[in-house]
Structures are given as C-alpha cells and as structure tokens.
Amino acid sequence: NPGSGSTVNVLDDSGASSSSGNPILQSVANGSQEQQWDVVTAGNGFFNLKNRLSGLVLDLNGSGFAAQQAANAGSPTQQWQIVAVH
C-alpha cells in the first residue's frame, strides 16, 4: 500500500463479525478467514469482494468514505473494478 508504506496490509473484517455494517479495516495479514476475500463477477466488468468468513461483500457506507461489509444488494457501492497500476 503506497499510503501506509506496507505490503502486508489486508482488508480485515474487524472482530470477525458476521454483521452487516461491520467496519472493514486495514490490518497486518495473519491468514485468518476474516482477511480472505473472494472475487466474484458482478457483470459489466465489475466484481464483488466477498468475505470468506461472513459471506458478506465489501461495501462503502453512505458517506462513501468508510468501508463496511453488507449483504449483496447489487448496489454500485458494492461493485469494484480491478485496475492495473504501473
């Protein structure tokens, strides 16, 4: 991550929660399922990131700045593109 200067930070379902609205934080990798995400096709070149522990997807809250997990509702705040950075 260029912002943190670390290459071992991952998205973490804080507290290993299965609750919708639970915050997703950047943490040091420890290999737990709460830090594992499946990339699932959402159509039109977009993807959902589904947490292996909770089964919920990565979502942006109403302000659009904080990440949380939520049930997949097909919302644009839950759809992601994978873009190569050079």
JODA-V844979 format. One record per residue. N is the residue number from 0. RES is the residue in one letter. SS is DSSP state (~ for helix, > for strand, _ for the rest). PHI is phi as a letter, one per 20 degrees, with the letter a starting at -180 (* if undefined). PSI is psi in radians with two decimals (* if undefined). Layout:
n-><N,N>
res-><RES,RES>
ss-><SS,SS>
phi-><PHI,PHI>
psi-><PSI,PSI>
//
This chain:
n-><0,1,2,3,4,5,6,7,8,9,10,11,12,13,14,15,16,17,18,19,20,21,22,23,24,25,26,27,28,29,30,31,32,33,34,35,36,37,38,39,40,41,42,43,44,45,46,47,48,49,50,51,52,53,54,55,56,57,58,59,60,61,62,63,64,65,66,67,68,69,70,71,72,73,74,75,76,77,78,79,80,81,82,83,84,85>
res-><N,P,G,S,G,S,T,V,N,V,L,D,D,S,G,A,S,S,S,S,G,N,P,I,L,Q,S,V,A,N,G,S,Q,E,Q,Q,W,D,V,V,T,A,G,N,G,F,F,N,L,K,N,R,L,S,G,L,V,L,D,L,N,G,S,G,F,A,A,Q,Q,A,A,N,A,G,S,P,T,Q,Q,W,Q,I,V,A,V,H>
ss-><_,_,_,_,_,_,_,_,>,>,>,>,>,~,~,~,_,_,_,_,_,_,>,>,>,>,>,>,_,_,_,_,~,~,~,_,>,>,>,>,>,>,>,_,_,>,>,>,>,>,>,_,_,_,_,_,>,>,>,>,_,_,_,_,_,_,>,>,>,>,_,_,_,_,_,~,~,~,_,>,_,_,_,_,_,_>
phi-><*,f,f,e,m,d,d,d,e,c,f,c,f,g,m,l,e,d,e,f,n,f,f,d,d,e,c,f,f,c,n,f,f,f,d,d,c,e,e,d,f,d,n,l,n,d,c,d,d,d,f,f,f,e,m,e,d,f,b,e,f,g,f,n,d,d,e,b,d,b,f,f,d,m,f,g,f,d,d,c,d,e,c,f,d,d>
psi-><2.07,-0.56,-0.68,-0.26,0.17,2.56,0.07,0.16,2.49,2.90,2.25,2.20,1.64,2.27,0.17,0.79,2.63,0.31,2.38,2.43,-0.12,2.33,2.57,2.18,2.82,2.19,2.88,2.36,2.36,0.02,0.00,2.77,-0.50,-0.27,0.11,2.34,2.36,2.42,2.03,2.26,2.27,-0.09,2.74,0.58,0.12,2.82,2.70,2.55,1.91,2.15,2.28,-0.51,-0.89,-0.44,0.06,2.85,2.73,2.30,2.67,2.43,3.14,-0.58,-0.29,0.13,-0.48,2.41,2.50,3.04,2.58,2.83,2.51,1.97,0.10,0.27,2.55,-0.45,-0.06,0.03,2.34,2.62,2.56,2.06,2.25,2.39,2.25,*>
//
